[in-house]
Every structure is written in structure tokens, then in C-alpha cells.
Amino acid sequence: MSTTTQWAIRDYIPRHENWPYTAADFQRMDEFPDGEFYSNPRLCTHIDDQAIHTLSQYYDAVLPRKGRILDFCSSWVSHFPPDLEVAAKSGSLHVVGMGMSQVELDRNPVLSTRIVQDLNAEPAIPMTDPLDAATCVVSIDYLTQPVKVLESIRDRLVPGGQVHLVISNRCFPTKVVGRWLRVSESERLEMVGDYLHFAGYERIEVVTLTDGSGWRDPLWVVRGKRAES
Ligand SMILES: C[S@@+](CC[C@H](N)C(=O)[O-])C[C@H]1O[C@@H](n2cnc3c(N)ncnc32)[C@H](O)[C@@H]1O
């Protein structure tokens, strides 16, 4: 465990030689097409203000100001800090948002490109331009084919490009993959580390942004990099 910033960072240690999960692990209570569930826009926030503030500080420390970032499972807000908003406005940073609701994405001022795509129906991202980084906030638990999604993002990332999967403990219980509800918070972080490992990422780490003490939402990032060469 190291603390290069104000946050505790530990390495993810691979623990399975072969993919350990079964189809049942990805079954959900609500297996109707996701388009139905997300047809009504939700213009709310899914983590508390303190967690949003901390996430914005984390992004300030790790995200590039130039190039192209993909925010997948995005909505009307990406939680980017003011510096990145300015960079996006000036055009030096291009932020692509992918999500389920056109209304939500249209409200998100940091996005330059907005793509509505059900990643459970079509897990490959459609863009071909290189990505400098990717983010996903409190949503990896909704994806039934996370490795395919993460592989397709890895293929687009520049060498050394990093994906940041931000995790808390609230969810729409009928729409998360079944195993998410059956395991502890710490096991969820290991499972997401497994997703990145089997999707071919390197230098996978777990960052604790807040541990949720004092009735605050906990917040972790499981992150990995595309190999340098
Ligand atoms: C809890 S919200 C989080 C939204 C946003 N990242 C935030 O922090 O406010 C979950 C998001 O996951 C996205 N999502 C859920 N299922 C999806 C799917 N099958 N394909 C693509 N996105 C999906 C939805 O668009 C929704 O905005």
C-alpha cells in the first residue's frame, strides 16, 4: 500500500488463472432490455456531494488536459474539475460521453460527442480515434459483458492510457449483475480488478478515495493501464 497522494493506493493481485465467473453471476433481476429502464432521464446525482468533490479532486490529479477522454455509462454530469471543463470548452480536450439517455447526455456540458449505446447489447465501443483515458462512474456493476467492453476500450487507448472505474455502494438493485449483490464491498473491488486483468490491462490498482466513514458515500477507483508497448 502506498500513499503517493492523499489517497491510499494498493496493487490488485491477480488471483485466478482462468475467468472464474459464471453466466449466473451476470444475471440480473430485471432482464428486460436496458432501454426500457433508462427511457426516463434521471437528472439526479448518484453519490453525495462530498464524494463528488473528492472524485473531482482525484480527476484533477490524474486526467489529461489535452487529447480525448471517454466517459462511458455517462449521464448529465461527469464530475470533471474546473480545469478540465475549461480544456473541454476550449477544444484542447475532447470528451466523448456514452450512455443510455440522449436527454441526460445532451445536458452534460463537458461532452463534445454524445453516443447512446446499450453496452449490454453491443459491448464494443464504436469510435476509432485514440483515447488518452477513460472513466466510468458508479456504473461498471450494470455491465453484463464488462470484459468485452473493457477490451474494446483498451484497444483504443494510447500506450500507457488509463481507465478509471469509480465504485461506490449505491445501485439500482434490479439492474446490477447478480454477483454484485451477493458479495462484500471489498470483493466487488477484486471482481472489478479481475475484469481489468482478463481484459488485458496492466498496473491494476485500487485507490480508496473515501472509506465511507461518518455516513458519507464510500468511493474507490479500480484502475488499469494499456501496456506501454
Ligand atoms: C448510476 S448511473 C451513473 C451515471 C453517471 N456515470 C453518474 O456518475 O452520474 C448509471 C449509468 O449507467 C448507464 N448504463 C446502465 N446500463 C447501461 C448499458 N446497458 N449500456 C450503457 N450504459 C448503461 C446509464 O446510462 C446510467 O447513466
The ligand as an SDF file (V2000), in Angstrom:
LIG
                    3D

 27 29  0  0  0  0  0  0  0  0999 V2000
  -25.9970    5.1890  -11.5990 C   0  0  0  0  0  0  0  0  0  0  0  0
  -25.9870    5.8990  -13.1920 S   0  0  0  0  0  0  0  0  0  0  0  0
  -24.4260    6.7610  -13.1900 C   0  0  0  0  0  0  0  0  0  0  0  0
  -24.3720    7.8260  -14.2320 C   0  0  0  0  0  0  0  0  0  0  0  0
  -23.1250    8.7040  -14.2150 C   0  0  0  0  0  0  0  0  0  0  0  0
  -21.9330    7.9560  -14.5160 N   0  0  0  0  0  0  0  0  0  0  0  0
  -23.0040    9.4820  -12.9280 C   0  0  0  0  0  0  0  0  0  0  0  0
  -21.9960    9.3580  -12.2340 O   0  0  0  0  0  0  0  0  0  0  0  0
  -23.9280   10.2380  -12.6240 O   0  0  0  0  0  0  0  0  0  0  0  0
  -25.7210    4.5040  -14.2160 C   0  0  0  0  0  0  0  0  0  0  0  0
  -25.4730    4.8090  -15.6690 C   0  0  0  0  0  0  0  0  0  0  0  0
  -25.1080    3.6050  -16.3170 O   0  0  0  0  0  0  0  0  0  0  0  0
  -25.5080    3.6840  -17.6500 C   0  0  0  0  0  0  0  0  0  0  0  0
  -25.8350    2.3370  -18.1240 N   0  0  0  0  0  0  0  0  0  0  0  0
  -26.5490    1.4100  -17.4670 C   0  0  0  0  0  0  0  0  0  0  0  0
  -26.7310    0.3200  -18.2360 N   0  0  0  0  0  0  0  0  0  0  0  0
  -26.0860    0.5650  -19.4030 C   0  0  0  0  0  0  0  0  0  0  0  0
  -25.9480   -0.1610  -20.6030 C   0  0  0  0  0  0  0  0  0  0  0  0
  -26.5050   -1.3520  -20.7720 N   0  0  0  0  0  0  0  0  0  0  0  0
  -25.2210    0.4010  -21.6060 N   0  0  0  0  0  0  0  0  0  0  0  0
  -24.6720    1.6280  -21.4590 C   0  0  0  0  0  0  0  0  0  0  0  0
  -24.7910    2.3740  -20.3440 N   0  0  0  0  0  0  0  0  0  0  0  0
  -25.5010    1.8420  -19.3230 C   0  0  0  0  0  0  0  0  0  0  0  0
  -26.7430    4.5720  -17.6950 C   0  0  0  0  0  0  0  0  0  0  0  0
  -26.7060    5.4270  -18.7940 O   0  0  0  0  0  0  0  0  0  0  0  0
  -26.6670    5.3770  -16.4070 C   0  0  0  0  0  0  0  0  0  0  0  0
  -26.4640    6.7330  -16.6920 O   0  0  0  0  0  0  0  0  0  0  0  0
  1  2  1  0
  2  3  1  0
  2 10  1  0
  3  4  1  0
  4  5  1  0
  5  6  1  0
  5  7  1  0
  7  8  2  0
  7  9  1  0
 10 11  1  0
 11 12  1  0
 11 26  1  0
 12 13  1  0
 13 14  1  0
 13 24  1  0
 14 15  1  0
 14 23  1  0
 15 16  2  0
 16 17  1  0
 17 18  1  0
 17 23  2  0
 18 19  1  0
 18 20  2  0
 20 21  1  0
 21 22  2  0
 22 23  1  0
 24 25  1  0
 24 26  1  0
 26 27  1  0
M  CHG  2   2   1   9  -1
M  END
$$$$
